Amino acid sequence: MTRKISIIIFILIAVGMGMAACDDDPKEETPDPAKDQTATITNLFGEGYEATVKGTLTNAEWNGVADKIETALNGAFSADAGSMPATITKQDEFRAVFGDAVVIIVEKTTDYAKYKVVNGESRTLYLNFNALNAGLQASIIAAVNVMLNETSAVAQVKKQNRVRFGGGMSAI
């Protein structure tokens, strides 16, 4: 009889320890929900220009976005002007566009592949999140050309011989 009691006590202790070790309320992973994120890039081109980068992304997605854009902007500013007329420099185009408050919005979208500029919003550049790691500098050069077509009269003087993009939106 004592042996039966000892076995029962042993079983009860083992079950009790097993239940104590089992956590009925497992620790949930900390969620990383998408939220509005903002960063300001200062001293662009080494000349004090600024741009505000915005996006609705998770913290993990947002990490490094502004740095990638800043690197691409500075690289595009310094890139070879190629076949541009001698009276217009790529740097002049960037200065004209970024002379006012430019907002760069990073979106996760399938509506466009790389970038979008909406007619009438020439100080807003939309970048596709999925395009940040491939060809970003070339996309920025192309986008600045489109944005320049919507700039003030000062920029209009510099863009003689430029082709104006028509329509309500330019996207690539």
TACOR-V918413 format. One line per field, one symbol per residue. ss: DSSP state (A for helix, B for strand, O for the rest). phi: phi as a letter, one per 30 degrees, with the letter a starting at -180 (. if undefined). A space follows every 50 residues. Layout:
BEGIN
ss->???
phi->???
END
This chain:
BEGIN
ss->OAAAAAAAAAAAAAAAAAAAAOOOOOOOOOOOOOBBBBBBBBBBOOOOBB BBBBBBBOAAAAOOAAAAAAAAAAAAAAOOOOOOOOOOOAAAAAAAAAOO OBBBBBBOOOOOOOBBBBOOOOOBBBBBAAAOOOOAAAAAAAAAAAAAOO OOAAAAAAOOOOOOOOOOBBBO
phi->.dddddddddddddddddddddcdcddddddbddbdbbbccchdiibidb bccbacbdddddeidddddddddddddcdedicdeddbcedddddddddc dcccccbcbcdadbbbbcejbdcbcccdedcdcbiddddddddddddddc dddeddddceiccddcidacbb
END
